[in-house]
Amino acid sequence: MKAKVFIAGMGTSLFLAGLAGLVVAWSGIVSVSAIGESGTLDRLLGYASSQSIHRHAGTQTNPFATDPEAVRTGLHHYKENCIACHAASGIDKAEFAQGLNPPPPKLTAPSIRDATDGELFWVIANGIRSTGMPAFAPTHSEEEIWKIVTFVRHLRELSADEIEQLKPANEGDESHHHDQSGH
């Protein structure tokens, strides 16, 4: 008898929690604006994202980790696909990336440095839904993605020449700059 009451109570609780979630979603009371501070929901989604990456990423190690040519190739791909959001030493992220929420992580941060090669590969290959991080597997080979991982690992050790190579060709072009009012 106690088991039936417990199961009924759990079922009712789950039903009510699901119903409450639907009411919140339907009502629109949770703001989806990219402007503003992160809240509890953002922290929860960030935690869920980290757990998902850890669970789904492989445990493989980078086959190009010590290849200097991989750093050069990775630099090219990073400049073409990543620097606009993630920036680099001495190079700011693009104007549009300043409005991304959640903000793109600094790829020299301890959390990225502590990620496994497999986790970095998985994120670059698969992207992260609803964050602005695209999946590169549809447009890049596994070898190219590994070389991007190699370059991400190298970001803390950029030479002056590599920083120059990463700079946009039209650096200093302010023709599309907006003031705070968006005009």
N, C-alpha and C positions, 0 to 999 in steps of 0.2 A: 504494500500500500504506500509506504514512504517513497519507494522508487517511482511509482506512478505520479505522485504529487510533485516530486522533484523534477521529473521529466516534463510534466505539464508546466511547471513554473519556469523552467529553462526555455521551453518552447515559446511561452507567452513573452518572456523577457526578450528573446531574440526577435520575435515578431514586432514588439513595440519599439525596439531599437531600430529595426529596419524601417518601420513606419515613420519614426522620428527623422531618420536620415532622408527619406523621400520628401517629407514635409519641408525640411530645410532646403533641399535641392529645388523643390517646386517653388518655394516662396521667394527665392533669389536673395535671401537675407545675407548670405555670405558673399562678400565682394570679390570679384575676380580681377579687379584692377591691378595692373602691374606697377602702379605707383603706391608707395606706402611701405610701412614696415611689415616684416614677416610676422606671422602669428603662429599660434599653436598648430593650425592645420598645415602650414608650410613646414614647420619642424617635423611634424608627423610624416608628411610626404617625403621629406628629405631622408628621414630615418628609413622609411620603407624602401626608398630608392637604393640606399646603401646596402640594405639587407638583400634586395633583389640582385644587385650587381654581384655581391659576394656569393650568392647562391648559384647564379647562372654562369658566371665567368669561369673559364677553364683555369687549370693550374699550370698551364704551359709557361715556359720561359722564352724570352725573346731570342730567336735564333740569330739576330743581327745586333745584339747588345754591344759587341766590341768592334763592330765594323765601321771604320771611319767613313766609308762611302755611304753607309746607311744614314749617317748624320747629315751628310750633304743632300741626299735624296729627301730625307725627312724634313730638312729645312725648306726645301722647295714646296713640298706639300703643305707644311705648316703655314708658310707665307700665303699660299693660295687659298687655304681652307679654314685656318684656325686663328690666325693673328687678329683678325677683326674683332673677335669676341674675347680671346684669352690674353692678348697683348704679349709683350716680352720686355726684357730689360731695356729701358730707354725708349720704348715704343708704346704709346697709349692704344687702348682698344678703340674701335671705330665709334663714331657718334651714336649709331643705332644701338650698339651693344650696351651703352650706358643706361638704356631703358629696359633691359631684360630683367625679368624677375621670375625665378631666382637668378641672381647674377652669375655669370660664368665663373667657375673657380679659377683662381690664380694657379697655374700649373706648376709653380715652384713651391706651393704650400705643403706643409707636412702631411696633410691628408692625401695628397696626390703622390708625394714622395713615398709614403707608406703603402700605397696600393701595389698589388702584385702586377707583374707584366700581363698576366692573363686578364686581370680586371681592367687595366688600361686598354688592352686590345679589345675587350668586349664592349666597353663604352664607345670607343671610336668606331668600331664595326657596326654596332647596333643602335647607337644614339640613346637618348633618354627622353621618353615621351613627355610632352608638355613642359619642356624646359628650354627649348630652342636648340638643343644639341642634336644635330642631324645624324643619321646613320650613314656611314661611309662605305659599308660593304656593297651597296648596289653600284658604286662608282669606282671603287678601289679594290685591288687584289689583296689577298692576305699578306703578301710580301710587302706591298706598299704600306699597309696598315702597321705592320711590324716596324717598318722604317720610321713611321710617324711616332710610334712608341719610343724608338731609340732616340729620336730628336727631343721628345718631351722629357725624357730622362736627362738629356744634355742641356736643357734650358738654363740650369743654374750655373753653367760653365761657358756661356756664350763669349766668344772672342769679339773684339771690336769689329773685325771684318764680317763676322756672322750677323752682328747687329745691323751693320750697314746693308747687308744683303736682305735683311728682313724689312727694312724701311720701305714704305710705298714710294713708287716712282714720282708721284705728285705730292710728296710731303710738303706741308705748308699751304696747300691749296685750301683756302677758306671760302670758296665760292658757294658752298652748300651749308655753311654754318648758320645756326639759328640762335637767337637770344633766348632767354628763359621763357618768354611768352610764346615761343614757337613760331615767330614770324621772321 
